[in-house]
Amino acid sequence: MVAVIGCSAVAAPSSATPSASVPASTSVPAGSAVPRPGPTTSPEAAAPGGLLAFLRDGELFVRDMANGTETSVGTTNQTPLAFTVDGTALIVVEAIPDDLYHAVLARQPIAGGPSTALATVQPLYGPLSQSPDGRFIGFGSDGAAPNGITLVDLESGEAIQLTNDGGLSPVWSPDSRTIAYEASNGQDYDLFVVDLDTRTPRRLTGDEFQDSPFAWTEDGRSVLVTSHRGGDGRKRSISAWQVDVADGALTHRPGLTANASPMSLRSPDGRWDAHLNEHGSLLITNPGVKTGTRVARAPEVDGSVHLTWSPNGAWLVWTGFIDGAFDLFIVHAPDGEPMNLTRSGANESQPVWGPIRHGF
């Protein structure tokens, strides 16, 4: 089973000032199309804790989710990826001037000051994948070298180039020790697994069909993939398949569906999948359910992107475009009322929630 991961509030630096856009006690304005956060009587929907990093017009901020205070980190060239386990720093990607193909992976103290470079890496392709135990984040790249699966240890801050094969779409095993991913065979993408101890990739499929992993079975013995392989052998339909990690045996799973789009994110406790569909609408569904099952739906806002779950899987924050600007929105899963988290008039984006804690 996937472990429940939680967070505890970490006080913002002393220079923090309360957010002027959304005070914690703001009530819902009458006639407002998109309500703002306000008091709640539901114990399970109580105010979340922890820290939320985000960009405001390109400047990196950290918000204390317990009291609503916001602090500028003082940088404008960084995109946040994750908090370190101790909550004192962010793992960020720093742009390299005049280089569109590479970026610097760095550790940035949230109190400000200079960052520490960890590695020069490719720009990220697809969403990050965090290990169930909260220790690692992983991402893939298939462009110019160095490419493949890269990990960051959120305890030590070490960057690890796990593979050099252009691997993409890393998915963690339940015990956080093995990663399933896809890599090109020159025609399509095959399924691979790599163990963190041996760091030796092993191919599980090798044919003309693309196999993209989206989950592991609870026992950790098989990987679930979406594949173009169909019952008639033609590459027309996409369906779910189960691949045995020991021998690569394939089993068709017609009752399962993967995340509905590339803009999808499973909650840390494994209870929910958040999807952004082709129209920019946000859906929260049970994982592995048949297509079309809907648990909750966010308001109609344009350009919804950048999903991030609270570390205990109870809340979801994302970016949406409304009234001429990008704002941050928040909802309690699975059926809470979506609300504006920010309404500053500036453009907010790239939210990342943390730090990871066990025993929320």
C-alpha positions in Angstrom: 0.0 0.0 0.0 1.1 3.6 -0.6 2.1 5.2 2.7 0.1 8.2 3.9 2.4 11.2 3.7 1.7 14.3 5.7 3.1 17.7 6.6 3.4 20.0 9.5 3.3 23.8 9.5 6.6 25.5 9.4 6.7 29.1 10.5 7.5 31.6 7.8 10.6 33.8 8.2 10.2 36.8 10.4 9.9 39.2 7.4 6.7 37.6 6.3 3.6 39.7 6.0 0.0 38.7 5.8 -1.4 38.2 2.3 -3.5 41.2 1.3 -5.4 39.2 -1.3 -7.0 36.5 0.7 -7.1 36.9 4.6 -7.8 33.7 6.4 -11.2 35.1 7.7 -12.5 36.4 4.5 -16.2 35.4 4.0 -17.7 34.5 0.6 -18.7 37.6 -1.2 -22.4 37.7 -2.2 -22.9 36.9 -5.9 -19.2 35.9 -6.3 -18.8 33.5 -9.2 -15.7 31.9 -7.6 -15.9 32.0 -3.8 -12.8 32.8 -1.7 -11.7 30.8 1.4 -13.7 31.5 4.5 -14.6 29.9 7.8 -15.7 26.3 7.8 -17.4 24.1 10.3 -16.3 20.8 8.8 -13.5 19.2 10.9 -12.2 17.2 7.9 -12.1 20.4 5.8 -10.2 22.4 8.4 -7.6 24.9 7.3 -4.6 23.1 5.8 -1.0 23.5 7.1 2.5 23.4 5.6 4.1 25.7 3.1 3.1 26.5 -0.5 5.8 27.8 -2.9 4.6 29.6 -6.1 5.6 32.2 -8.6 4.0 35.7 -8.7 4.9 37.5 -11.9 8.0 35.3 -12.0 9.1 36.0 -8.4 9.4 33.1 -6.0 7.1 33.3 -2.9 6.4 31.0 0.0 3.0 31.0 1.7 2.4 29.6 5.2 -0.9 27.7 4.7 -1.8 27.8 8.4 -1.9 31.6 8.7 -1.8 33.0 5.1 1.4 34.9 5.4 3.6 35.2 2.3 7.3 35.8 2.0 9.4 36.6 -1.1 12.4 34.4 -1.5 14.0 37.1 -3.6 14.6 35.2 -6.8 13.1 35.6 -10.3 14.8 32.9 -12.4 13.7 29.8 -10.5 10.8 27.3 -10.8 10.0 25.4 -7.6 9.9 21.6 -7.8 9.6 20.4 -4.2 10.5 21.2 -0.6 13.3 19.5 1.2 12.2 17.2 4.0 13.3 19.6 6.7 11.2 22.4 5.1 14.1 24.9 5.0 14.8 24.9 1.3 13.3 24.3 -2.1 14.6 22.2 -5.0 14.3 24.5 -8.0 15.1 24.6 -11.7 17.1 27.7 -12.7 17.1 29.0 -16.2 20.4 29.3 -18.1 20.6 32.5 -20.1 20.8 31.8 -23.9 20.5 28.1 -23.4 17.0 26.6 -24.3 18.1 23.0 -23.9 19.5 22.8 -20.4 18.7 24.1 -16.9 20.4 24.0 -13.5 18.9 21.9 -10.7 19.5 23.7 -7.5 18.8 23.9 -3.8 17.3 27.3 -2.7 17.0 28.3 1.0 13.5 29.7 1.5 14.9 32.4 3.8 16.7 33.8 0.7 20.4 34.0 -0.2 22.4 32.2 -2.9 21.3 28.8 -4.2 23.5 25.7 -4.4 23.8 24.0 -7.8 23.1 20.2 -7.8 23.3 19.4 -11.5 22.9 20.7 -14.9 19.9 18.9 -16.4 17.5 19.0 -19.2 14.3 21.0 -18.9 11.6 18.8 -17.4 9.3 16.7 -19.5 6.0 15.7 -17.9 5.1 16.0 -14.2 7.4 15.1 -11.3 6.9 11.8 -9.6 7.4 11.7 -5.8 8.2 8.5 -4.0 5.6 7.2 -1.6 7.9 7.6 1.4 8.4 11.2 0.5 12.2 11.0 0.2 12.7 11.3 -3.6 11.4 13.2 -6.6 12.1 11.9 -10.1 11.6 13.2 -13.6 12.6 12.2 -17.1 14.0 13.8 -20.3 14.7 12.5 -23.7 16.5 15.4 -25.3 20.2 16.3 -25.5 22.5 14.6 -23.0 22.4 14.3 -20.1 19.0 12.7 -20.3 17.0 9.9 -18.8 15.6 9.5 -15.3 17.0 12.0 -12.7 16.3 11.8 -9.0 16.7 14.3 -6.1 17.1 13.0 -2.6 15.0 15.5 -0.5 16.9 14.5 2.7 20.4 14.9 1.5 19.8 17.3 -1.5 21.8 15.0 -3.7 20.9 14.8 -7.5 21.2 11.3 -9.0 21.4 10.6 -12.7 19.7 7.2 -12.5 19.5 6.3 -16.2 21.0 7.7 -19.4 18.6 6.3 -21.9 16.1 9.1 -22.5 13.7 7.7 -20.0 10.3 9.4 -19.3 7.2 9.1 -17.1 8.8 7.7 -13.9 6.3 5.8 -11.6 7.3 4.6 -8.2 6.8 1.1 -6.7 4.8 1.0 -3.4 8.1 0.4 -1.4 9.8 3.4 -3.1 12.7 1.2 -4.2 12.0 0.7 -8.0 10.9 3.0 -10.8 8.9 2.0 -13.9 9.4 4.3 -16.9 9.2 4.4 -20.7 12.0 4.9 -23.2 12.2 5.0 -26.9 13.2 1.9 -29.0 13.5 4.0 -32.1 10.0 3.4 -33.2 7.8 3.5 -30.1 8.3 3.5 -26.3 8.9 0.4 -24.3 8.5 -0.3 -20.6 11.5 -0.4 -18.3 12.1 -0.8 -14.6 15.2 0.3 -12.6 16.1 -0.5 -9.0 17.6 2.3 -6.9 20.2 0.0 -5.4 21.5 -1.6 -8.7 20.7 1.4 -11.0 20.6 -1.1 -13.9 17.6 -0.6 -16.2 15.7 -3.7 -17.3 13.4 -3.8 -20.3 10.0 -5.4 -19.8 8.4 -4.9 -23.3 9.9 -4.6 -26.7 7.7 -4.4 -29.7 6.0 -1.9 -32.0 3.5 -0.7 -29.4 3.9 2.1 -26.9 3.7 1.2 -23.3 3.3 4.1 -20.8 3.3 3.4 -17.1 0.7 5.0 -14.8 0.7 2.9 -11.6 1.9 -0.2 -9.9 -0.3 -2.9 -8.4 -0.5 -2.8 -4.6 1.7 -5.9 -4.2 4.5 -4.3 -6.2 4.7 -7.3 -8.6 3.2 -5.6 -11.7 3.1 -2.3 -13.5 0.0 -0.9 -15.1 0.4 0.8 -18.5 -1.6 2.4 -21.2 -0.8 0.8 -24.6 -1.8 1.1 -28.2 -2.0 -2.7 -28.5 -5.6 -3.7 -29.2 -7.5 -6.9 -29.6 -7.2 -6.7 -33.4 -3.4 -6.0 -33.3 -3.9 -2.5 -34.8 -2.5 0.7 -33.2 -5.9 2.4 -32.9 -7.3 2.0 -29.4 -5.6 2.8 -26.1 -6.3 0.5 -23.2 -4.8 -0.6 -19.9 -2.5 -3.6 -19.5 -0.7 -5.2 -16.6 2.9 -6.1 -17.0 4.5 -8.7 -14.7 7.8 -7.3 -13.4 9.4 -10.7 -13.1 8.9 -11.9 -16.7 7.2 -9.2 -18.6 3.9 -11.2 -19.1 1.1 -9.0 -20.4 -2.5 -9.1 -19.1 -5.3 -7.0 -20.6 -7.1 -4.9 -18.0 -10.2 -3.5 -19.9 -11.9 -2.4 -16.6 -9.1 0.1 -15.8 -8.2 3.5 -17.1 -5.1 5.5 -16.6 -5.1 9.2 -15.7 -7.2 10.9 -18.3 -4.6 13.3 -19.6 -0.9 14.2 -19.3 -2.0 16.9 -16.8 -3.0 14.4 -14.1 -1.7 13.8 -10.5 -2.5 11.1 -8.0 -2.8 12.2 -4.3 0.1 11.2 -2.0 -2.2 8.8 -0.1 -3.3 7.2 -3.3 -7.0 7.9 -2.8 -7.7 10.4 -5.6 -6.6 11.3 -9.2 -6.8 14.9 -10.2 -7.2 15.4 -14.0 -7.2 18.4 -16.2 -9.1 17.6 -19.4 -8.7 19.1 -22.9 -11.1 21.9 -22.0 -9.1 23.0 -18.9 -11.6 21.7 -16.4 -10.4 20.0 -13.3 -11.8 16.6 -12.3 -11.2 14.6 -9.1 -11.9 10.9 -9.5 -11.2 7.6 -7.7 -7.9 6.0 -9.1 -8.3 3.2 -11.6 -12.0 3.7 -12.2 -13.8 3.4 -15.5 -13.8 6.4 -17.8 -16.4 9.0 -17.0 -16.7 8.5 -13.2 -16.6 11.9 -11.7 -16.3 12.7 -8.0 -15.9 16.5 -8.0 -15.5 19.2 -10.6 -13.9 22.7 -10.2 -15.4 25.9 -11.6 -15.0 26.7 -15.3 -11.8 28.6 -15.5 -9.5 28.8 -18.5 -6.0 27.4 -18.8 -6.0 25.3 -15.6 -2.5 23.9 -15.0 0.1 23.2 -12.3 -1.6 20.7 -10.0 -0.2 20.1 -6.5 -1.7 18.1 -3.6 -1.3 18.8 0.1 1.1 16.2 1.5 -1.8 14.4 3.3 -3.9 14.2 0.1 -6.8 16.2 1.6 -6.4 19.4 -0.5 -5.6 20.3 -4.1 -4.2 23.6 -5.4 -3.9 24.5 -9.1 -3.4 27.5 -11.4 -6.4 28.9 -13.4 -7.0 31.9 -15.6 -9.9 34.1 -14.6 -10.7 37.8 -15.0 -7.5 38.6 -16.9 -5.0 36.9 -14.6 -3.7 33.6 -13.4 -4.8 32.9 -9.8 -4.3 29.9 -7.4 -7.4 27.9 -6.6 -7.9 25.4 -3.7 -10.4 22.7 -3.1 -10.9 20.1 -0.4 -11.0 16.6 -2.0 -13.1 15.1 -3.2 -16.3 17.2 -3.0 -15.4 20.5 -1.4 -16.2 23.9 -2.8 -13.4 25.3 -5.0 -12.2 28.7 -3.9 -9.7 31.4 -4.9 -6.5 31.0 -2.8 -5.0 34.2 -4.3 -6.6 37.2 -6.0 -3.8 39.7 -6.1 -4.2 41.0 -9.7 -0.7 39.5 -10.5 -0.1 36.2 -12.3 0.5 33.3 -9.9 1.7 29.9 -11.1 3.8 26.8 -10.4 2.5 26.0 -6.9 4.3 23.3 -4.9 3.1 22.1 -1.5 5.3 20.8 1.3 7.3 20.0 3.3 6.8 16.2 3.5 6.1 14.9 7.0 5.0 11.5 8.2 2.1 11.3 10.6 0.1 14.3 9.5 
